[in-house]
Amino acid sequence: MLVILKRDNEEVNEQAAHLIAGAIKKKPSLVLGLATGNTMVGLYKHLVRLYRAGSLDFSQVTTFNLDEYLGLPASHPQSFHHFMQENFFRHVNVPPRNIHIPDGSVRGDYDAYCVSYEHSIRFAGGIDLQLLGIGRNGHIGFNEPTSSLASRTRLKVLSRETLDDNSKFFGPGEESPRCAITMGIGTILEARKILLLATGDSKAAAVAKSIEGPITCAVSASALQLHPDVTFLLDELAGAQLTQRDYYHRVLEMTALLTPNRLS
């Protein structure tokens, strides 16, 4: 596990864009796992800027999004389909056929649909680089506390804390979705590389538990401790409760010296 501590949100976004761009340049046909949320908006702006400058090409990239609210059509302004189109896909050249986002309007046999999403990931060769955010309760994707660490893509009931966090995005009298389709923790852990971004003091406790706490289903992001190649990219506020910050800085210095490709 590599922990990179940056000064602020802008530095986190810039570093994340640099890492993702480097991965695409090394493997133009990269299979990229994507995430949504406020933390990702700045990152996508940086990636769009690189594309418009002619220094990044997404024409061979395949993408898989982590999750989508159940019951929201793709056209709904709070759907993750809409988020991805507005913040990223309509500004770059990822071929539409290569874009995969769980279908929140699916009905009937949810299990069969989720199995098909898993099959699509495997058919693409697996995810090379998975981008993650983290919830205040430590969830990744919508793997709420008590999620199995071996879980696969499935229908998931959202926690009260997540519902409260999401309610501000919906209008008066409009109930936020109570369920979502999400990649499972086991699915996420199969990605070859993982990059988790966290900014702001509201994420500090979850970040500390995920990196320095025990591996527990109560904090699904703690399962990332089991992954051989995961990077936490944090601003000062998100990393404020870490007890080993000096050590993480030393590790980063030695990583840059001994394995510089890890940071490019």
Stockholm file with secondary structure:
# STOCKHOLM 1.0

chainA/1-264         MLVILKRDNEEVNEQAAHLIAGAIKKKPSLVLGLATGNTMVGLYKHLVRLYRAGSLDFSQVTTFNLDEYLGLPASHPQSFHHFMQENFFRHVNVPPRNIHIPDGSVRGDYDAYCVSYEHSIRFAGGIDLQLLGIGRNGHIGFNEPTSSLASRTRLKVLSRETLDDNSKFFGPGEESPRCAITMGIGTILEARKILLLATGDSKAAAVAKSIEGPITCAVSASALQLHPDVTFLLDELAGAQLTQRDYYHRVLEMTALLTPNRLS
#=GR chainA/1-264 SS CEEEEESSHHHHHHHHHHHHHHHHHHCTTCEEEECCSHHHHHHHHHHHHHHHTTSCCCTTCEEEESEEETTCCTTSTTSHHHHHHHHTGGGSCCCGGGEECCCTTCCSCHHHHHHHHHHHHHHTTCCSEEEECCCTTSCSTTCCTTCCTTCCSEEEECCHHHHHHHHTTSCTTCCCCSEEEECCHHHHHTSSEEEEEECSGGGHHHHHHHHHSCCBTTBGGGGGGGCSSEEEEEETTTTTTCSCHHHHHHHHHHHHHHCGGGGC
#=GC SS_cons         CEEEEESSHHHHHHHHHHHHHHHHHHCTTCEEEECCSHHHHHHHHHHHHHHHTTSCCCTTCEEEESEEETTCCTTSTTSHHHHHHHHTGGGSCCCGGGEECCCTTCCSCHHHHHHHHHHHHHHTTCCSEEEECCCTTSCSTTCCTTCCTTCCSEEEECCHHHHHHHHTTSCTTCCCCSEEEECCHHHHHTSSEEEEEECSGGGHHHHHHHHHSCCBTTBGGGGGGGCSSEEEEEETTTTTTCSCHHHHHHHHHHHHHHCGGGGC
//
